[in-house]
Amino acid sequence: MDLPRTVTAHAGLRLLLLLALAFSPALKALDPDKSFHDYVSDSWSIEQGLPQISALALAQDHQGYLWVGTQAGLARFDGHRFTVYTPENVPDLPGAYINALMVDRQRRLWIATYKGLAVWEQGVFSDLPLVQNGELQSPSFVALAQVDSDVLAAAGQTIFQIRERALEPLLKLPRSVHSLLAGPDALWIGSVGGVYRRAKSDAELQFLAFPVEANNAKVSSLVNSDERLWAGTSEGLFLLEFGQWQRYSDDALSQVPIEALLEDTDGNLWVAEIAHLSRIRGGRLVERIVREGTALAPRSLFQDREANLWLGSQWNGVTRLRNGWTRRFSRREGLATPLLWSVAAGEGDRLWVGTDEGLSLFEDGKFRHIVDGSHLPHPNAYTLLVEPGVVWIGTRRGLAVWQDEQLLQPERYRPMEALQINGIIRDRNGVLWFATTGGLFRDDGKKLQQFATADGLPDPRLRFLLQTRDGRLLLGGQAGLFEFSDGRVQPFKPSDGLPAGLDITALHELPSGDLVAGSLSEEVYFLHDQRWTRAGREQGMPSNAAFFIAHDDTYLWLGGIRGVERVPLSDLYALARGETDRVHGQMLLNERGDHRGGQKGFCCNGAGNAKGLQRGPELWAPTRDGLVVIDTDDVLFPKSPPTTVVERLRVVDEWRQIRPESTLELAASSRDLGFEFTAISFHEPRSVSFRYRLLGYHEDWRSPDEIGQRIVSYTNLPAGDLRFEVQGSTANGEWSDAASLDFKIAPSFGETTGFKVLVVASLVLLSWLAYRIQRLRYQRQAKQLEALVQSRTADLAEANQRLHEASQTDPLTGLRNRRYLAAQLPKDLAFYGRELRRGIDLGRVLIFAVVDIDHFKRINDTHGHAAGDRVLQQFATVLLGQVRTGDYVARWGGEEFVLVFRPSQSEYLPLLGDRVRAAVAAFPFDIGQDKPLSVTCSIGLVEYPLFFDGQQSLGWEQLIELADRALYRVKHEGRNGWGAYRPAREVNIPRVLSLLKGDEQGLDSSGDLKFIGGGSQAKQRVEQTDWTHR
């Protein structure tokens, strides 16, 4: 019997496991130097979906799922939720009471139940029936193992092997089997009173008995640890040494029933007792975990690929333990009051802590109460300064000093007795400085001096003091950041980028001299190159009001009201230089259990000096539950992202399990789909985030509506080939490989190619028929339209003519208007000019008359505008009575009218003037009053052509202008008359044209034109004229 070789082979197996974990996404095994209560612990039971409180068996499959066997079914766990399998929903699961679980090298999960054996492979459960003597048997299987490629299962006194999904008896033993352990060269079989060994080389079976007093001990578990074989039994713990079983020497484990054994990858041997849990290292019992109240009652132990330790309990479901990066010292280490306000380093490894009830000293892992809070000015030791032989204690109401084992309250500090002291420092010159709610105090050894509002502080409430490497004294308070210089408090310079009045909670100087400031606004401000840069939530920092700031070579560390966080220094510098707009801030310890908030635990109290300290890689901070220590070297996140899996597909209202197969074919009616997925991670399950897309429908990655949501739905999806992809990530921010599901939605009949061809053909036929019908209709309508067009054209011409007439007619008088004259006169003059050039109508002239009603404004003002309108209408009637066929009358504007007389002898001009004037003067104008109104007019006349030698020199506008000049001369000489200009014998036509642009006096004095006129009040100027010179 070569026992040493067997044990050594098992040690080699352990080495292989260690290497596998080293190159896996696991983090770090459980630190053997940590106390059990310092591990990060989370528990799940029936409240979270476990089918029953007793977790009797644990295993992890190739995807990373944790399988939990209970007394009421099997559960699969992804770190977030349990999926439960029972004989009711999985008929191939023979029993609900699970005794053992094992994942073999072929990625199959074997399930040993109290009524038979089952296997889970590629998402499908299968029962392995046992038929003996022609009858179906349902034995209780209690243990599983794999030897090479053979899977072994133990029930009663028989060990079965599985061949082609059938159970075949391999060994029939004299005693019952309770556990199995497969080694590289032998199979170890835990029985009653001892252990069988079956060598692989010759199948020799040998029984190694326990001491005689343990003849009835049942072997519940076997494990190789520390190059020795250990057996946990119903009568205590045994180990095999020199071929003999020895009872474990420690009384705590030598007689107590053992339920399970596990060696982790760091060499800890975990022993599950009937009620408690023990840890053995190097063969020595180093820790025994006795849980107060409800016992741990561990029944199963397991270490997953992330190096988490799992405990299956009889009463409390499953508990996961991981190393984490914190240790906590509180009541169990002797702290009477767990609420701490301050911490400061003393001599050696000593730490002084200010508690809610006085002053304590932490030394050699234990607390010792030094000063009771009742002896202090206020019970809260809010801030501390530790110097050789002296501890300065700042309270919420003044200062106390612990010196030479005595508590002192020096009289010189009485001015601070009503103030809260937030910070105490001693500068390089030996001066003591105090930050208080009443301003800054300085003690130079001779006197205590206060600096407050009168000395430059807008608000005297100070929190933090910092003396920089170059000797500057900085003050942080509720009114901002200040500097004490030359006996006064001054705003800190530079201030570019630092908000005025920022409530400062902490200050820190980096080796470069750059400064970091924490604020109550939960933002960090970083001073670099004389400018402050904000790093808040928008820039990637967790929200936190920093009370304590430290740094190492890589990170800036901040402890505050929400917890402890870190950010790479390189990120801060890149942000300050404008090279990035985001930093990678990480919360490592968080009280509220926020998403990606790191470990959940109490942290950190107060604002001021002595709110944390740094010792090598360790950060110490006061909390509501004692001192917390973060080992920055232990802050490790998973090296790889979680395994992401698409678990189920919902088609309409039916959920379907996903099988590893080819593209899933869905019916045409399956347009509303839901996808259930997960990311398997046990390190920090609440930090998992997802993104997804549906290729063929949308290419962009989308995030679920809620953090951690694991179901998304689609409605009214199109037919065709689609692929659903989902990725997961944890706190390290790296996305996993996409888990995918390919599926195809069959097209409905209306989406098939045949239907589309039929539709196209039908449309072509219908289009041709419609064309034929429409063509016949068009032919009928063409004739109707032609007749209608002719009728409408005539109507349109008539309407256009009416519109044209309306546009050239004055609406009040019905006469032609100025628009008509502007269009018609050029035609008339052109026609008459052609006649003259042909020698027709020589000696005959066109006569223009511009007629203006005298004193028309007086009529409007005296009798009203309505009377004025009636006068205009009747005046038009009088003028129409003075013209012949071919002549026309137009309203020129206002009370002015223009008459155009067809060609006649020039001698008629005076007659026309007198006739029109007399007709108006004699007409009784009816304005609606008892007595008619007498109205007179003034008339200006002109002939065309005016010059027979230069008939083309005056246009119709100039002729009207000349008649208008004559009219206004009549007006000037008394109205109620007529007048006209005629050329003199010697006339300078260009000069006349020029004078028409000037006033009447220039026209009259030039001698080129002579004025003639007549009327009842006008002076008669009609003279004989020699017309041959015109």
MARMI-174591 format. One record per residue (C-alpha): z, x, y; residue in one letter. Coordinates in pm, whole numbers, plus 50000, padded with zeros to 5 digits. Layout:
ZXYA...
END
This chain:
500005000050000M498775016950319D500844998450579L500705024650857P496905024650846R496884986850877T499144987151177V497055014351341T493914993951288A495524964751467H496384987851755A492694996751771G491874959851788L494294956652077R492514985352254L489204967352218L490774936352371L492084957052662L488604971352724L487064936752708A489494923952968L488914954353187A485214946553212F485654908953233S486194888653550P489924890653479A492214904653743L495354921653626K497704914953336A501264904353404L503144932553572D505904942753328P508114953453618D508084918753774K510664892453702S509384861353533F510194839853837H507954862054056D504854852953860Y502714825654010V503394794853802S501594761353782D502194733753531S500184703853409W501364674953198S500634638253140I500684631653517E497604653953548Q495814639253246G497204657052942L497264631252660P500834639852559Q503664662452680I503734685952377S501204714352390A501274727652034L498114748952027A495964767452284L492504783552275A489674793152513Q486024788252432D483044809552528H482424789752848Q486004794952960G487454760352894Y491064759852783L491664737052485W495094721752440V496204705952113G498964679652148T500664654251929Q498364627152063A494974643252085G492914672652201L492274681052569A489734703852737R490834718653071F488784735453344D491674742653581G491174709753762H491134681353513R491594673553147F488954657852925T490724640552638V489414636552282Y491164614452028T490074598051702P489494566551909E486744581752126N485664609051877V485514594351523P484854629051374D488234641151491L490334634051177P493754633051341G495424632051682A498264656151595Y496854691151650I498524720051466N496244749551544A493094759051740L490764788851705M487454799551860V485414821051621D482834847651691R480064821851659Q481524802951962R482764774051750R486104757451812L488064749851496W490634722251509I493404720251251A495014685751248T497644669051038Y494884649150862K492094674150817G489834699750980L487124695551245A484804718351438V483324715651789W479954732451831E477484728852117Q479264698452249G479424679951915V482474673351696F482094674051318S484584665251049D484874687750742L485934664650459P487824678550164L486954663449827V489074673449525Q488794657649180N486354632649322G488814620149584E488754625149961L491794645050070Q493384646750416S495714676750408P497644689350708S496044722050819F498534744750998V496854778651048A493394793451117L491894828451103A488524845751083Q487914874550846V484574890250920D482264859950928S484464837550716D486654810950877V489884804650688L492144774350713A495584770150553A497054737550424A500074735550199G499934764449953Q496154768449973T493904789050194I490394774450228F487234791150343Q484364772650509I480934776550351R478034756350485E480324730850647R482294725850327A485874735450243L486274757749939E489674769649805P490044807149845L493684813549753L496374792849585K499794807449664L503184801549505P504684793849845R503484773250140S501444789550417V502524786050783H500594813150969S497634836950933L496764870351097L493414887151032A493424925051054G490564949551018P491504958150657D493844930350545A494744893950588L498414887050661W499734853650543I503004840350684G504824820750420S508444812150328V510864841050282G508224867250354G504594876150426V501644880450191Y499134908350242R495624905150098R493604936950122A489954933250213K488904961749986S490094948049653D491504913749741A494874925749606E497644901749705L501074915749776Q504234897549890F506554914950138L509884896750127A512404892750407F516004902850350P517644880150096V519604860350358E516224849550508A514744837650181N514054803250333N512724815150668A509324800150754K506934823950929V505564805551233S503734834851388S502514870051315L501434896351569V500814933451594N502644949151889S503734984451968D501994995551646E504294973751439R503914940151270L506214912951402W507064879951240A508554850351420G510414827851179T512644797551166S515594821451121E514874847751382G512574876551472L511604903251217F509534935051236L507944955550959L509034991850954E508345016550674F507174988250448G510404968350489Q511154938150704W513994943850946Q515774917351148R515334924151522Y518364942051652S519064921451965D521394892751884D519644869952127A516564869251902L517794879551562S518904844951448Q517194820451685V514144800551559P510884815351685I507914792451755E505204816951864A504484853651940L501914869352176L501224904552293E499444905052632D497014931852748T499764950452933D501894955452622G504414927652683N505444909952364L506244873852451W508564855452216V508664817452226A512094806452112E513074771152028I514374766452385A513714798052584H511194825852638L511814863052593S509894894452677R509994926152468I508524958852588R508564990952390G510604973152125G513354964952379R514274930552507L513724933852884V513954897853000E515094864552865R514004834153061I516514806153041V515304776653245R518044755953407E517974718853334G515134709753099T514544738752862A511224756852851L510914748252480A507734769052433P505664760552125R502444780152188S501424811452378L497974822852494F496394848352730Q493044838552882D490184860752992R491584862053351E494834877053209A496784845053279N499634837453042L499784801452914W502874784852773L502564753152570G505844734152588S507434707952368Q508414687552671W506554699952978N502854702552895G501184735752975V502184762353226T499954789953357R501484822553478L499574849253666R500614881553823N500094872554189G501054896554463W504484885454577T508094890254479R510924869854621R514614878354658F516864849154725S519844831254571R519534847154227R519894881054398E523084869754572G521794855254898L524254828355004A521914812655262T518204814555171P516984807055526L516274840855690L515264848656049W514844886456064S514574918355860V514934954955960A514904987755768A518095007255728G518925040555569E517115048355245G515955016755074D518434994655254R517244963555436L519284944055688W518484906955708V519474881455967G520234848355801T520934813255917D524624821155863E525114857155967G524114892255864L523434904855509S522454937955350L519864940855070F520434971154851E519544979554488D517964945554437G521054926154549K522304909954869F525714916255018R527044894055293H528264915555584I529004892755881V529614855655856D527764834156106G531014819156230S531944853156382H528694856756575L528024841756920P525644819056727H525324817356345P521624826356349N520994863956345A517604858556506Y516524894756566T517784929156467L517584965256573L518994989856318V520005024756433E522095050956256P525555035656219G524725005656439V523074971756389V522204952656707W522204915356638I520384891856873G521404855756826T520424823056985R523344827257227R523854863257312G524304897257148L526654911856887A526954947356751V527934958056398W529344993156417Q531795012256202D532354981955982E533384961856287Q531734933656480L531714939556855L530664918257151Q530664942857443P531604928357780E528624944857953R526244921157765Y527974889557887R525004880958121P522994873757803M525604852057632E523774819157704A520324832557619L518374834957294Q517544871057221I514104873757058N513534911357054G515414944257086I513854978857106I514915013457224R512285033257410D511605070457389R513985077057677N516845060457493G516805028757706V517534995657533L515304966157615W515964929657532F513404901257530A515254868857596T514664833257706T515984843958046G513634873158101G513734910558033L517004930458023F517314968358045R520354988457940D520095024958042D523655032457928G525045027858278K524284992158365K522494961158236L519684949458462Q517734916758442Q514074911458537F512894875558565A510884852758791T511714871559109A510434903458948D506984890658856G507524869158546L505914834758591P507994822158297D511094841858192P510864831757822R509864863757642L509324867957269R508114902757189F508474938657307L506184967957224L506175003557352Q502745018757300T502045054457198R501315063857558D504695049857670G503655016557821R506174988357774L504414955557691L506014921257704L504704890557523G505954856157616G505154820157680Q503334828458005A501104855557859G500984893357820L502704915858074F503604952058136E506814965658287F505974992858536S507665007158844D510574983258824G508434951858813R506694929658562V502934928958610Q500084911158428P498644933658158F495384951158238K492714949358114P492734911558082S489024904658038D488694879757749G492414871457732L493134835657846P495594832458130A498944818858020G498304825757651L501534820557453D502034854557286I503964855456956T503414891456836A501894924756941L500674954556738H499054987756821E496475003756592L496165041756548P493175041156784S495335026757061G493604993057034D495924963057054L496244931056853V497994900156989A499064869256798G499314836156980S500824801956935L497274788056961S496804801956607E494254827756719E494204865556718V493084886057018Y491824921556971F491594946957256L488814972357212H486824991257476D488814975057757Q487914939857650R489744913357445W487884895657163T489044862657016R489204858456638A489984822456554G488914796156306R485334795856440E485124833356375Q486424830456016G490164835556058M492604811255894P494634791456148S497964809356191N500384817756470A501204853956385A504874864856406F504414898556237F501404922056239I500794953756034A497834974155914H496744998155643D493585018455608D491474987955531T493094956055654Y495004940455938L497894919855795W499434890255978L502454869355881G503064837056065G503984800856069I501414791255804R501734821855580G500364856955535V496714865555592E494534896155612R491224905855772V489204938055729P489614961056029L485924968756009S485184931856061D487324930856376L485554961056522Y482134946656435A483144914056605L484334932556915A481094952256934R478974920856901G477534931756566E478694899756394T480084865856487D482184861556171R485054879656004V486314875955648H489854864255701G491824855155387Q495054835655356M497184851355083L500434831855101L500564796255224N503314770155231E501094739455219R498814747754931G495694747055150D492214751355010H491714788754966R495214793655100G496274819754846G499574816554665Q501754787554756K505214797554873G507594798555167F506814821655458C507514832755750C510134824656018N510704829856389G508754846356665A509794879656810G510694914256694N512064921456342A510004893456180K508624916555915G508314952755814L505964975255625Q507054999955359R504145018255204G501904992155045P504624965455070E505104939455342L508544923455374W509094890955562A511974866355616P511314831155491T513004798155422R513654810755069D514894846155108G512864877855144L509254877255030V507464909654945V503714913054927I502394943354742D499044948554916T497804968954618D498254938254398D496104915454615V493144912054383L490694883554346F488384876154053P485644901854029K483124875553933S482574839454037P483684811653803P481584798153519T479854766853643T478904739053402V477084705753430V479224684053204E477904648553215R475054627453345L475504591653457R472434569953400V472924537553593V476464529053472D476564549353149E477914584953125W476164608552881R477404641952754Q475134671452824I473764689152517R472084723252522P468584710652458E465144708452614S464254687052914T466044653652906L463664623952899E464804593853102L463334559153117A461394547153419A464274524453513S466704553853536S466474560053910R470194559653997D471884590753855L475234608153883G476074643953790F479514655753687E480094693253697F482864718553714T483644755153778A486054769553524I488714789953698S492434792453632F493264819453884H493364795854186E491724762954087P492234746254425R490144773554592S486964763354407V484044751454621S480644738254514F477104735054638R474214717454468Y470554708054497R467994686954313L464754706454282L461754683754305G463684661454543Y465424684654792H465334722654792E468264728955027D471794735454905W474274708254995R478064706654979S479964676854834P481544653355084D485034664954991E486334699654899I486554702954522G484564671154457Q482924673554116R480634643254107I477534636754318V475194606854298S471574599254378Y469804565754411T466124555554400N464914588954266L461174593754221P459524597953883A458664632853761G460214665953657D463494673753831L466194700153798R469784696153910F471494729053999E475104735454098V477004766954191Q480714773554226G482744799454413S486404808554450T488354826954718A486124857954702N483254836754838G480704848454577E478564820854430W478154817854055S474874816453868D473524781453892A474284757353611A471274734853567S470084703353400L466354697053356D465264661253318F462194640053356K462054604253479I459174585353322A456914567853571P456824530053584S453504513053514F452894511853885G453294550053904E450954559053613T447514574753657T445844545553479G447404521053719F446304541654013K442714543153878V442754505453824L444044500254175V441334522454319V438604504854121A439924470754223S440024481654583L436404493754563V435264460654413L437244440254661L435894461554943S432284455154831W432884417654801L434624417355136A431704436555283Y429204411255154R431224381555275I431854398055606Q428204406155652R427224369855607L429964359755842R428784385356096Y425284371656082Q426534336556157R428824348956425Q426144371056583A424124340856688K427194323056815Q428274354256994L424874359057157E425024324257306A428614329357407L427794362957568V425044347457776Q427364319757886S430214343557957R427864367458142T426824339658375A430434329458424D431374365458485L428594370158741A429734338858917E433344350058908A432394384559035N430474368459316Q433474347159404R435674377559388L433214396559606H433124367959853E436904365959852A437194403259919S434884399960221Q436344367860366T439324363760596D441704339460420P443034323760747L439804316060931T437254315760650G435124340460847L433674372860720R436134401660747N435974437660848R435114448360489R432004426360507Y430924441460839L431434476760707A429124468860415A426564447160591Q426004463060935L424574496060803P422004475760606K421104454460905D420714484361136L418664503260881A416374473360835F415944468161210Y415334505361259G412514504261006R411004474361187E411114492861518L409434523361370R406684500561241R406234486761595G407674452861514I410154435861752D409584461162027L411584450362330G413954429762121R417514440462051V420454432261821L423454421662027I427034428761919F429924410162081A433604419662038V435714389562140V439484391262200D441784361562272I443584366162603D447384366362600H447534358862229F450924376162195K452284352062456R451044323062247I452844336361940N456024343862132D456024310162315T454774286062051H455384304961728G453224321661467H452174288561314A450684278061648A449044312361673G447424307561332D446044273161440R444614289161754V442884315761545L441394289661311Q440084267961601Q438854298861787F436774307761479A435294272761484T434304276761853V432594310161782L430704295961485L429334269561720G427804296561941Q425634314061684V422294306061524R421134308061170T420924344861085G423764353861322D427234358861183Y430814359061297V433594380661148A437264385061215R437704421361309W441474421361301G444394403061461G442954382561754E439674402561769E436374389061641F432874404061613V429634384461656L426274398561554V423184381661704F419784385961542R417084403261751P416284387162088S415234397362434Q417784419262613S417774394962910E419734370762692Y422814393762684L424424379463005P423614344462890L425324350162555L428384364662726G428694335162964D428024309562691R430694322562455V433274326662734R432634292162870A432764275762527A436194290662460V437554282262804A436404246362771A437824240062420F441144221162395P443194239862138F445464216861939D448724234061841I450584202461737G452004194362077Q451374165562310D449174185762539K446314208062417P446464245062495L443914262262719S442774295862587V440454321962736T438874352762591C437474386262691S434144398062551I432594432562516G428834433762447L426454460662335V422794461962238E421024479761958Y419164500962012P420964512362324L418464540162386F414904534662283F414384572062303D417374579762083G418024549161882Q419304569461590Q422014585961798S424614557761783L425884543061456G427344508661422W430934521661455E430024538061790Q428314506161905L431454486161824I433504512662005E431294509762313L431584471662307A435354475662268D435394498662578R433554471362771A436034444962644L439044464362760Y437464469863102R437114432063124V440774428963025K441694454163294H439764435063560E441364401263494G440294387763150R438304355463087N435034373863125G432464395062957W431164430463008G428634455062871A427514491062916Y423854498962965R422214532863009P421234546263351A417744558463425R418734594163362E421054595063064V422474624262871N422854609862524I424944638662372P427314635362663R427654598262603V428494604862241L431134629562349S432584606362614L433004578562356L435814599762217K437584600462557G438844573462800D436934547463002E437184566363329Q435204595263193G432604571463059L432324553063393D432284584063613S429604602463415S426794581363560G425124579463219D426114543063163L426454513863397K428834485063350F427744449163398I429914418363353G430624382563441G433234355363418G435364331263618S437664358963750Q435544389763694A433524404763966K429784398163908Q428004430363821R424754417663675V422004438363828E418334441263779Q417684468863536T414574487863467D414484483363085W411604507163040T413984536663066H416334524062797R
END
